[in-house]
């Protein structure tokens, strides 16, 4: 729900039954997706206990990546409140790293995660990102981390670090196979 200047408050609630998902960006495309050649592309699906949802599958190849993102980059934090949320479920969690939040690029050209963990250090491939990072393979702590990068400068590189006295690491918050994880990122303009 971003505030885009003169347009006022915009709200988009996705309807998987009507939204168009495509590997090619375009004006009629709601969601852009990208997958390595051995992966199963993200598509609309339906299943018992899940209802209508989006699903894809990674191959067992190391460093493969599935990307699912909005085709429209119309969020601007300096214009006011922005928020995004989703439910995520993975069948295998021990070998999947995730990023969820706001990124500066539709279908990241580098085919790499916007932010990642290397043992206890947060690093960025993106120039701008804010959201959650989870990396059970490379991180010392297998839990969600709040992470951000602005103009290629990582806000807090120490995964055990604090901001305003609060930990950026969320001990105990991690994925459980075949269970839903609710993620929500909210941004507010501080007037600067």
N, C-alpha and C positions, 0 to 999 in steps of 0.2 A: 504494500500500500504506500507508494511513494508520493511525495508532493513535488510536482514538476512545474515550478514557476506559475505562470498564468493559467495553466491547465487545471490547477487545483489538485485535489486528491484523486488518484487513480487506484482502482482496486481490481485485481485480476484473480479470479478463483478458477482454477483449472478444472476442466471437465474432460477426463480421458476419453469419454465416449465420442466427443466431437473434435478434440484438439488434433492437429496434424503434426506428426513426428516425421522428420526427414533428415537424411544425412547431408542434404544440400540446403543451405540457408536461402530464404526467400520471403517475400512480403506476406504470403499466405501461410507460412510455417509458424506454428506456435513454439515448438521445441526442436532444437537442433541436437543431433546425436552423432557420435563418432565412435568407431570400434576398430580395433586391429583386425587384420584379415582373418585370423583364426577364431575371432570372437563371434558371438551371436548378437546381432544389432538390437538395440533397444526398440521395442514396439509396444503397442497397446495390447494388453492381454486381460484375460479374466480367469479366475480360479476360485474354488471353494475356500472360504475363509479370508479371501483377499479382495473379492469384488473386482471391479474394473481398475486396472493399474497399469504401470509401465514395467516391462521386464526385459532383461538382457542377460547374457552369460559370458563370463570371461573364460578363455582357454587356460590351460594349466601353464602356459608359457610365462616365464618370469618377466615382470615389468610390462605386461599387457595392460591396456587402459580402455575403459568404457567411459565416455563422456556424455552427459545429458545436461543441456543448458537452455535457458530462454533464448529465443532467436532475437529478442528485442532488448537492447541495452538502454533502457529508459529510466534506470534508477540513478539518482544523483544525490549523494548524502548531503551535500552542501545546500540542497534545496529543502531539506526537512526530513521528516520521519520516513524510513524505509524498513520494510520487514518482509521476510520470506520464511516459509516453514514447509516441512514435508515429513512423511513417514517413510522410513527406510527399513528394508528387511533383506538380509543376506543369508544364503544357505550355508556358506562357509565364511567364517569371520577371521580365522587365524592367519590368513594370507592375503587379505584385501585391505588396502589403504584407501581412505576416503578424504575428500575435501567437500565441504558444503558451505555455501555462503555467496557473497558477491565477488565477482571476478571482473577484470577489465577486458576480457577477451571472450568472444563467442567461438567455440571450438578451438581451443588453445593450439596454436600452430606448432608449438614445440613438442606436442604429444607427451607432455609431462604434467604432473600435478602442480597446481598453482603454488602450494606450500607443502613441505614435507619435513619429516623428522629424521635426524641421524643421531641415534642414541639419545642424547639429551639436548640437541641443538636444533632449533627451528630455522629453516632456510626457505628461500622463495625462488621460484622460477617466474612468477608473475610480477608485473610492475605494481599492480594494485590488487589486493584481495583482503577480505575480512570474513571470518567465519570459523568453522570447526575443522580440525585436523585430527585424524586417527590413523595411526600407522603401527599395527601390532608386529610387523616384521622388523622394522628398523629402529623403532623407539624403545628406550629402556622401560618406559611406563606405558602399558597397554590400556590407555584411556583417552577420552576426548580432551583436546586442548583448544582454548580460544587463541586464535592467531590472526595476525594482520600484517600487511606490508603496504607502504605508501611511498610512491615515487622510488621504488626498488629498495627502500629501507625497511627492514623487518622491525616491527614494533617491540618485540621481546624475543630475543634469540634463545634464552635459557628456558627450556620446557618446564623447569621447576620454579621459574621466576614468578614475580608478583607485579600487579599493577594496581596502584591505590590500595595496597595492602592485601589484595585478593589474589589467590593463586590463579594462573591461567590454565593450569592442569586441573582436571576434574576427577580426582581419585574415585574409583568405583563406577564411573560412567564409561561403559564400553559396550560393544556389540555382543549380543547373544544370538547364536545361529537360529534362524527361523522365528525370531521374535521381532516385533516392530520397535523401532527407535524413533521417537519424535524429536525432530531438530527444528529450532527456530532461531533466527538471527534478526535482531532489531538494531537499527542505527538511528541516532538522533543528532541533529546539528547542534554543536556547542556554540554557534554564533561566531566562529573564527574562520 
